[in-house]
Each structure stands twice: as C-alpha cells, then as structure tokens.
Amino acid sequence: MIKTMTAYTYEIDDAEAAVSDILGQLDPEKNLLKNTVGIVSCFADFISSGVLQAICQALPFETAGTTTLACAVEGSPETMLLTLIVLTSDDVSFSVGLSAPLISLEDESPLSDAYEAAAARLTGRPEMMFSFQPLYSTGGDFSLNALTKISGGIPNFGTHAISHNIDYSDSLVIHNGSAYSDRCALILLEGDIRPRFFTSPISPGKIFQAKGVVTESYGNEVRKVNGVSVADYLQTLGFRNEDWTISRISSFPFVVDYYNDGTTPVARAMLSITPEGCALGSGNIPVGATLTVGSINSEDVISTTAQTISASLASEKPSGILMYSCAERYSALDCDPTVEIGKVRELMQETGIPYLFAYSGGEICPVHSQDRDRTPVNRYHNYTFIVCAF
C-alpha cells in the first residue's frame, strides 16, 4: 500500500521560508513510512533562486520531476508554485535514477544505463516507472520506446518538461534539487502497486469523421495519407492553404490509431506543413496507422478533464492521484491556468484524496485496449489530460 501526501510553497525567493512551508506540511518524522520518494513540479524561478535545491536538501528522501507552466495540489491558493506529492510505503520500494545527457536520438545507452542502475538498487523486478523527460522538438517517442524496450514493457507514466517563457528555454528535468535540459529522471517502483491509468485526448464530437491511412512517413514527418500529400488530404477535409500557419495548424491535432490494435488512439500535434505538403508532427506516426484530425477549444478542455477525473474516482477510491495536462490545452484556455485548475479543485475538494496537477510539454501514459481487457501499452501523447491513480 502507498500512502500519499502533498505540500506546496509560493516562496520563490526565500529558501528558509520555503523549506519551513514544505517540512511543516509534511511533518516527515511523524508521517513517513519505510520507503519514500517525492515527485516535484515547479515554476522555473524556484530553480534559479536556489529554493528548489534548499527544499530537496532538507527532505529525507529523493525527488524527481520537471518544471511546468502552472501546478496545484489540494489547498494550494495559486498556480505559480512549487508542489510536491510524496509516496511512502512499508511494502513498495522506490529507486530514483538520472541519465547522462541525451545527445543523440539514436543512442539509447544513457537511458539503459540509468534504468539499470536504478533497478539494481531494488531487490526485485520493477513493476512500474515514472519518467521525467526533457522537451524534444521531435516529440517523445525515442525515450518512451527505449524505456519500454529496456524495462520489458512495464507501465511508464510521466511528463516532458515545459516552462512559462515563450521559447520554453527554462524547461528542465529535476533530480534531487538539480535541474537539467538534456537528461531524463526516473522513479522505479517495486511491490504491489496496481496503478490505474486514464487519458482524455479530444472529445469524439471534435474529431473529423473522415479517416485516412498513412502511406508514407519518416519518423515524425508524415508525407502521404491515402497515397496523396498530407496537404492534399487535409484539403479534402476543408482546410485551405492559409491554414498552414503555426498558430492555425496547431489547433488541429492528428488523432492516430497507431496499429489498429484496439488500443485508444492518441493525439499528435501538427507543428507545420512543409512546402512539399508534408506534415511535421510532434511524434512518430508510422506507415499503416489510421489517422484523422481533431480540434480543441476551452469547452472541450474542461469537459475532458471532468470526465477523466470522474472515471478515475468511479470504481475505487485511490490513495493518491497524479495528473498532467498538455500545454496545448493551456493555450486553448487563452493561457489562463486557473480555468482547468479550478475544475480540478472543484472535483477533488470533497474527495480528501491527495493529488498533484501540472502542465506538461508532452504526456506519457499507458493506454488500454478499448475493452480494457489487455495489458496497457505505453504511449506518448499531446493535447491530452492523463491520470495515474494509485
């Protein structure tokens, strides 16, 4: 069993006050069990001010996480925070790892070395991992697929770093108070965990009915759908050449059924249309995948958030919930983080369940077959609200 606690501080500049906030809320000497780990999410200024490092040095357990645009835990009064969710247990063990710099998207060794080093500190095989990834311009399929292969396919839940500045230059992965733009942090879990995963990409009513099959692609570049260029395919759906601007096309993600294998489709951002009529996506889209296009607006963001939280609470009461929402959903809300966070608070305030919510530069969450009767498959997502209930 995992016991969960949360804490927060808005003291960006005063390390002593921030440490007092966190330790006062957690009361570690009284509340921690045999094994403990922390997942942190914070505004980047907590790193540059030294507050994050001071907090992590004061904690009697290891931590991992990322920067974010905005975050919340129960009781937190605003969104420009440092938040922490703590998992502690007598019968579940945790091991934290950090990769070397991820220099090449063809070299898996930094990830395999980090995973194997963390796994070696456990007494048995890991049952699950949380992973915290740097922000890739080409998406997160490389690290996700590498970790799935390295781990033997254990469930992987997590996020890619994001930051508040316009070029996302402060998007950092956090490991024990230090921060990195080019490394991956891991938390491996061993024991009887039984996590449940939930995703809400785009409402069915916001998805074009017409579907195509990817007939030519290379990594994250989709070249042809139904034998014609992506630009020509999109024009059959009503798109026009003036829709190819970044601000316009990013509002219409691909919805991809990867292998037509019954697992839930995932959303992929369209980053641009090339002069040749190809689409550059935020992740790999393989030949043979079934593809259509969706749209997202503020109403859809709030409805899918509410549906996903309700689903996570429906069958049994979890001891804690970790939630990430795509930064594109934040954009659809006119960059007002209080809207989605307000809905989360509204739905969670009566439950008494500790939770952490944060915005994400890309979501990592297993997906189930649509009848949920098979082992979940790890996937990288965009435009998606994801939940891990444990």
Secondary structure in CASP SS format (residue, H / E / C, confidence):
PFRMAT SS
TARGET T0000
AUTHOR 0000-0000-0000
METHOD secondary structure of the structure
MODEL  1
M C 1.00
I C 1.00
K E 1.00
T E 1.00
M E 1.00
T E 1.00
A E 1.00
Y E 1.00
T E 1.00
Y C 1.00
E C 1.00
I C 1.00
D C 1.00
D C 1.00
A H 1.00
E H 1.00
A H 1.00
A H 1.00
V H 1.00
S H 1.00
D H 1.00
I H 1.00
L H 1.00
G H 1.00
Q H 1.00
L H 1.00
D C 1.00
P H 1.00
E H 1.00
K H 1.00
N H 1.00
L C 1.00
L C 1.00
K C 1.00
N E 1.00
T E 1.00
V E 1.00
G E 1.00
I E 1.00
V E 1.00
S E 1.00
C E 1.00
F C 1.00
A C 1.00
D H 1.00
F H 1.00
I H 1.00
S H 1.00
S C 1.00
G C 1.00
V H 1.00
L H 1.00
Q H 1.00
A H 1.00
I H 1.00
C H 1.00
Q H 1.00
A H 1.00
L C 1.00
P C 1.00
F C 1.00
E E 1.00
T E 1.00
A E 1.00
G E 1.00
T E 1.00
T E 1.00
T C 1.00
L C 1.00
A C 1.00
C E 1.00
A E 1.00
V E 1.00
E C 1.00
G C 1.00
S C 1.00
P C 1.00
E C 1.00
T C 1.00
M C 1.00
L C 1.00
L E 1.00
T E 1.00
L E 1.00
I E 1.00
V E 1.00
L E 1.00
T E 1.00
S E 1.00
D C 1.00
D C 1.00
V C 1.00
S E 1.00
F E 1.00
S E 1.00
V E 1.00
G E 1.00
L E 1.00
S C 1.00
A C 1.00
P C 1.00
L C 1.00
I C 1.00
S C 1.00
L C 1.00
E C 1.00
D C 1.00
E C 1.00
S H 1.00
P H 1.00
L H 1.00
S H 1.00
D H 1.00
A H 1.00
Y H 1.00
E H 1.00
A H 1.00
A H 1.00
A H 1.00
A H 1.00
R C 1.00
L C 1.00
T C 1.00
G C 1.00
R C 1.00
P C 1.00
E C 1.00
M E 1.00
M E 1.00
F E 1.00
S E 1.00
F E 1.00
Q E 1.00
P C 1.00
L C 1.00
Y C 1.00
S C 1.00
T C 1.00
G C 1.00
G C 1.00
D H 1.00
F H 1.00
S H 1.00
L H 1.00
N H 1.00
A H 1.00
L H 1.00
T H 1.00
K H 1.00
I H 1.00
S H 1.00
G C 1.00
G C 1.00
I C 1.00
P C 1.00
N E 1.00
F E 1.00
G E 1.00
T E 1.00
H E 1.00
A C 1.00
I C 1.00
S C 1.00
H C 1.00
N C 1.00
I C 1.00
D C 1.00
Y C 1.00
S C 1.00
D C 1.00
S C 1.00
L C 1.00
V E 1.00
I E 1.00
H E 1.00
N C 1.00
G C 1.00
S E 1.00
A E 1.00
Y E 1.00
S C 1.00
D C 1.00
R C 1.00
C C 1.00
A E 1.00
L E 1.00
I E 1.00
L E 1.00
L E 1.00
E E 1.00
G C 1.00
D C 1.00
I C 1.00
R C 1.00
P C 1.00
R E 1.00
F E 1.00
F E 1.00
T E 1.00
S E 1.00
P C 1.00
I C 1.00
S C 1.00
P H 1.00
G H 1.00
K H 1.00
I E 1.00
F C 1.00
Q C 1.00
A C 1.00
K C 1.00
G E 1.00
V E 1.00
V E 1.00
T E 1.00
E E 1.00
S E 1.00
Y E 1.00
G C 1.00
N C 1.00
E E 1.00
V E 1.00
R E 1.00
K E 1.00
V E 1.00
N C 1.00
G C 1.00
V E 1.00
S E 1.00
V H 1.00
A H 1.00
D H 1.00
Y H 1.00
L H 1.00
Q H 1.00
T H 1.00
L C 1.00
G C 1.00
F C 1.00
R C 1.00
N H 1.00
E H 1.00
D H 1.00
W H 1.00
T C 1.00
I H 1.00
S H 1.00
R H 1.00
I H 1.00
S C 1.00
S C 1.00
F C 1.00
P C 1.00
F E 1.00
V E 1.00
V E 1.00
D E 1.00
Y C 1.00
Y C 1.00
N C 1.00
D C 1.00
G C 1.00
T E 1.00
T C 1.00
P C 1.00
V E 1.00
A E 1.00
R E 1.00
A C 1.00
M E 1.00
L E 1.00
S E 1.00
I E 1.00
T C 1.00
P C 1.00
E C 1.00
G C 1.00
C C 1.00
A E 1.00
L E 1.00
G E 1.00
S C 1.00
G C 1.00
N C 1.00
I C 1.00
P C 1.00
V C 1.00
G C 1.00
A C 1.00
T E 1.00
L E 1.00
T E 1.00
V E 1.00
G E 1.00
S C 1.00
I C 1.00
N C 1.00
S H 1.00
E H 1.00
D H 1.00
V H 1.00
I H 1.00
S H 1.00
T H 1.00
T H 1.00
A H 1.00
Q H 1.00
T H 1.00
I H 1.00
S H 1.00
A H 1.00
S H 1.00
L H 1.00
A H 1.00
S C 1.00
E C 1.00
K C 1.00
P C 1.00
S C 1.00
G C 1.00
I E 1.00
L E 1.00
M E 1.00
Y E 1.00
S E 1.00
C E 1.00
A H 1.00
E H 1.00
R H 1.00
Y H 1.00
S H 1.00
A H 1.00
L C 1.00
D C 1.00
C C 1.00
D C 1.00
P H 1.00
T H 1.00
V H 1.00
E H 1.00
I H 1.00
G H 1.00
K H 1.00
V H 1.00
R H 1.00
E H 1.00
L H 1.00
M H 1.00
Q C 1.00
E C 1.00
T C 1.00
G C 1.00
I C 1.00
P C 1.00
Y E 1.00
L E 1.00
F E 1.00
A E 1.00
Y E 1.00
S E 1.00
G C 1.00
G C 1.00
E E 1.00
I E 1.00
C E 1.00
P E 1.00
V E 1.00
H C 1.00
S E 1.00
Q C 1.00
D C 1.00
R C 1.00
D C 1.00
R C 1.00
T C 1.00
P C 1.00
V E 1.00
N E 1.00
R E 1.00
Y E 1.00
H E 1.00
N C 1.00
Y C 1.00
T C 1.00
F E 1.00
I E 1.00
V E 1.00
C E 1.00
A E 1.00
F C 1.00
END
